[in-house]
């Protein structure tokens, strides 16, 4: 059974930083791409960042470029999202997801975590 467990969310002031983690289990982590998405109240889930199996390919949504870094540690079966210069509009539940190849669509992923809340105060 595949499980993805996010952690690291919380309340932070605008301009602050958070590092989200997603621990995966249930299948060989290094053979799957990983992605981060977010969903704000009343809005659709949107793509944030994706990383390939080896970490050699990375792609970001425009709204996080230059402010966030996705990375992975295949030895620890974990993917990270370092978020800096946070803004109130970054407030959302952040989800990690696992799929065959890096993708910007939710359809590209077959397993999802339960999400971690990120709240940015102004």
Beta strands, then each sheet from edge to edge (+ up, - down):
strand 1: 3-7
strand 2: 10-13
strand 3: 18-25
strand 4: 33-39
strand 5: 46-51
strand 6: 58-60
strand 7: 68-73
strand 8: 78-83
strand 9: 92-99
strand 10: 111-112
strand 11: 116-121
sheet 1: 1+ 3- 8+ 7-
sheet 2: 2+ 11+ 9- 4+ 5- 6+
sheet 3: 2+ 11+ 9- 10+
end
